[in-house]
Amino acid sequence: MTTRRGEAHPSAGFTLIELLVALVVGTMIMALVLTSVDRTIRHEGMLRKRGETMAEMSRLRRLMHRDFTAAAARTLTFESNALRLPTTHALLSPHPLLVDVEWDFSGGTIRRIESVEDMNYENELLIAEHVTSIRAELYDAINRRWLPAATVFSSAAPRFTAVRFELGVGDGEPVTIVERLPVLAGTEEQQ
């Protein structure tokens, strides 16, 4: 193509300014996309962790409810980081089997340990991790108030009608579990 002298050449490409503007706009769009993807990944991780915690607490509530419902005696033993009770809710057998269950709340975890001495059997189940705090209380039906379990020497007295656990799990809101203590034949509950 021939042109005369002094005429402008037809545009054969983009100018340097146009390329720089396109580069800046592309970089800004890429930064927005990457920020959005990063937030989505963090949010998904948080939701997954919260879902796992909810599943752990659901399993904890279900197993505690079964243990207290099938309690073979009204006696609960509280220690610094453990709760012990005899129950017929055994994970070993689909039929009622008397086992001693220990709920261990130490080391930032919750474990359920069931054992049968005569059978030389022990089964440990990790229920929850990342437990930051725990408080156990017994409900005194006579005085109508909750007492710290650590101050109660015997839960066999009929005046105690419920147990409450308040758990701090991870960085979420505290979880509260309340279970009625079993009333056995021959034991009268005072109101």
Secondary structure per residue as TSV (DSSP state, phi and psi in degrees):
chain	resnum	aa	ss	phi	psi
A	1	M	-	360.0	129.8
A	2	T	-	-105.2	142.2
A	3	T	-	-128.0	157.2
A	4	R	-	-84.9	161.7
A	5	R	T	-66.8	133.1
A	6	G	T	93.0	-11.9
A	7	E	S	-85.1	150.0
A	8	A	-	-73.3	143.9
A	9	H	-	-75.4	142.0
A	10	P	-	-63.4	148.8
A	11	S	-	-65.8	124.5
A	12	A	-	-104.6	0.2
A	13	G	S	178.5	-161.6
A	14	F	-	-95.0	149.5
A	15	T	-	-79.9	165.4
A	16	L	H	-61.5	-38.1
A	17	I	H	-64.9	-42.9
A	18	E	H	-62.5	-40.3
A	19	L	H	-65.9	-41.1
A	20	L	H	-66.0	-40.9
A	21	V	H	-62.3	-44.8
A	22	A	H	-62.8	-39.7
A	23	L	H	-64.6	-43.6
A	24	V	H	-64.7	-45.7
A	25	V	H	-62.8	-43.7
A	26	G	H	-62.0	-41.0
A	27	T	H	-64.5	-41.3
A	28	M	H	-64.5	-42.4
A	29	I	H	-64.2	-42.8
A	30	M	H	-62.9	-39.8
A	31	A	H	-63.6	-42.3
A	32	L	H	-63.1	-42.6
A	33	V	H	-64.2	-45.5
A	34	L	H	-64.7	-39.3
A	35	T	H	-61.9	-44.3
A	36	S	H	-63.1	-43.7
A	37	V	H	-64.2	-41.7
A	38	D	H	-62.0	-45.0
A	39	R	H	-62.2	-41.8
A	40	T	H	-62.7	-42.4
A	41	I	H	-65.9	-44.6
A	42	R	H	-64.1	-42.4
A	43	H	H	-64.2	-41.3
A	44	E	H	-63.8	-41.0
A	45	G	H	-63.2	-41.5
A	46	M	H	-64.9	-43.1
A	47	L	H	-64.6	-39.2
A	48	R	H	-63.8	-43.9
A	49	K	H	-63.6	-42.6
A	50	R	H	-64.5	-38.9
A	51	G	H	-64.4	-40.5
A	52	E	H	-64.9	-41.0
A	53	T	H	-63.5	-42.3
A	54	M	H	-63.7	-39.4
A	55	A	H	-65.1	-41.6
A	56	E	H	-61.5	-45.2
A	57	M	H	-68.0	-34.8
A	58	S	H	-64.2	-44.5
A	59	R	H	-64.3	-41.0
A	60	L	H	-60.3	-48.9
A	61	R	H	-61.2	-43.8
A	62	R	H	-62.5	-47.8
A	63	L	H	-67.7	-41.0
A	64	M	H	-63.0	-42.2
A	65	H	H	-60.7	-44.9
A	66	R	H	-63.8	-40.6
A	67	D	H	-63.7	-45.7
A	68	F	H	-71.0	-36.0
A	69	T	H	-65.0	-37.7
A	70	A	T	-98.2	18.0
A	71	A	B	-59.6	132.7
A	72	A	S	-86.2	-16.6
A	73	A	S	-148.4	158.3
A	74	R	S	-79.7	-9.3
A	75	T	-	-78.5	122.4
A	76	L	-	-113.1	142.9
A	77	T	E	-116.0	120.7
A	78	F	E	-103.6	132.1
A	79	E	-	-120.5	-171.9
A	80	S	S	-56.3	-45.9
A	81	N	S	-132.7	29.9
A	82	A	E	-148.5	155.0
A	83	L	E	-129.4	131.0
A	84	R	E	-122.4	140.2
A	85	L	E	-156.9	146.8
A	86	P	E	-84.0	138.8
A	87	T	E	-147.8	159.5
A	88	T	S	-99.4	8.3
A	89	H	-	-90.6	93.5
A	90	A	-	-106.9	134.5
A	91	L	S	-73.5	-18.7
A	92	L	S	-68.8	-37.2
A	93	S	-	-130.4	143.7
A	94	P	S	-75.6	-12.1
A	95	H	S	-101.8	156.0
A	96	P	-	-58.0	129.5
A	97	L	-	-141.8	125.8
A	98	L	-	-69.9	119.3
A	99	V	E	-130.7	153.4
A	100	D	E	-94.0	124.6
A	101	V	E	-112.1	134.6
A	102	E	E	-119.2	124.7
A	103	W	E	-96.6	112.2
A	104	D	E	-101.7	120.7
A	105	F	-	-109.9	26.9
A	106	S	-	-97.1	162.0
A	107	G	T	65.8	25.0
A	108	G	T	74.1	14.7
A	109	T	-	-130.1	166.8
A	110	I	E	-123.6	122.1
A	111	R	E	-122.8	144.2
A	112	R	E	-111.6	119.4
A	113	I	E	-118.2	118.6
A	114	E	E	-112.5	144.7
A	115	S	E	-147.0	151.6
A	116	V	E	-132.4	109.0
A	117	E	G	-61.4	-44.0
A	118	D	G	-61.5	-28.2
A	119	M	G	-98.8	0.4
A	120	N	T	52.2	48.9
A	121	Y	E	-120.5	137.4
A	122	E	E	-148.3	133.7
A	123	N	E	-131.7	127.6
A	124	E	E	-115.1	130.9
A	125	L	E	-125.1	121.1
A	126	L	E	-79.6	118.5
A	127	I	E	-96.0	-46.4
A	128	A	E	-148.0	149.5
A	129	E	-	-120.4	170.6
A	130	H	-	63.0	37.8
A	131	V	E	-83.6	121.2
A	132	T	E	-95.4	-25.6
A	133	S	E	-158.1	156.1
A	134	I	E	-147.8	140.5
A	135	R	E	-135.6	126.5
A	136	A	E	-113.3	135.8
A	137	E	E	-138.4	151.8
A	138	L	E	-112.1	143.0
A	139	Y	E	-90.8	122.4
A	140	D	E	-91.2	106.1
A	141	A	T	-69.8	-26.2
A	142	I	T	-72.2	-48.9
A	143	N	T	-90.3	-4.8
A	144	R	T	52.7	57.2
A	145	R	E	-156.2	161.0
A	146	W	E	-90.2	133.9
A	147	L	E	-115.5	140.0
A	148	P	E	-58.7	132.0
A	149	A	G	-60.5	-29.8
A	150	A	G	-66.0	-23.9
A	151	T	G	-90.5	-7.8
A	152	V	-	-97.7	124.9
A	153	F	S	-85.2	-30.7
A	154	S	-	-140.5	128.0
A	155	S	S	-93.9	5.7
A	156	A	-	-73.7	-19.5
A	157	A	S	-63.2	134.3
A	158	P	T	-65.0	-10.1
A	159	R	T	-71.7	-20.2
A	160	F	E	-90.0	118.5
A	161	T	E	-114.4	-11.0
A	162	A	E	-154.5	160.0
A	163	V	E	-125.7	141.9
A	164	R	E	-129.7	134.4
A	165	F	E	-118.9	130.8
A	166	E	E	-115.6	117.8
A	167	L	E	-114.4	135.2
A	168	G	E	-97.7	119.0
A	169	V	E	-122.2	120.6
A	170	G	T	58.9	-139.3
A	171	D	T	-110.4	20.2
A	172	G	S	-90.3	-172.6
A	173	E	-	-72.7	153.3
A	174	P	-	-63.1	150.6
A	175	V	E	-110.4	132.0
A	176	T	E	-113.9	131.1
A	177	I	E	-123.6	125.4
A	178	V	E	-121.9	129.9
A	179	E	E	-131.6	137.5
A	180	R	E	-73.3	141.5
A	181	L	-	-79.9	142.2
A	182	P	-	-66.8	143.8
A	183	V	-	-105.9	115.4
A	184	L	-	-92.9	159.0
A	185	A	T	-56.6	134.3
A	186	G	T	89.5	-7.9
A	187	T	-	-106.9	121.3
A	188	E	-	-96.2	136.7
A	189	E	-	-93.9	126.6
A	190	Q	-	-89.9	134.3
A	191	Q	-	-106.3	360.0
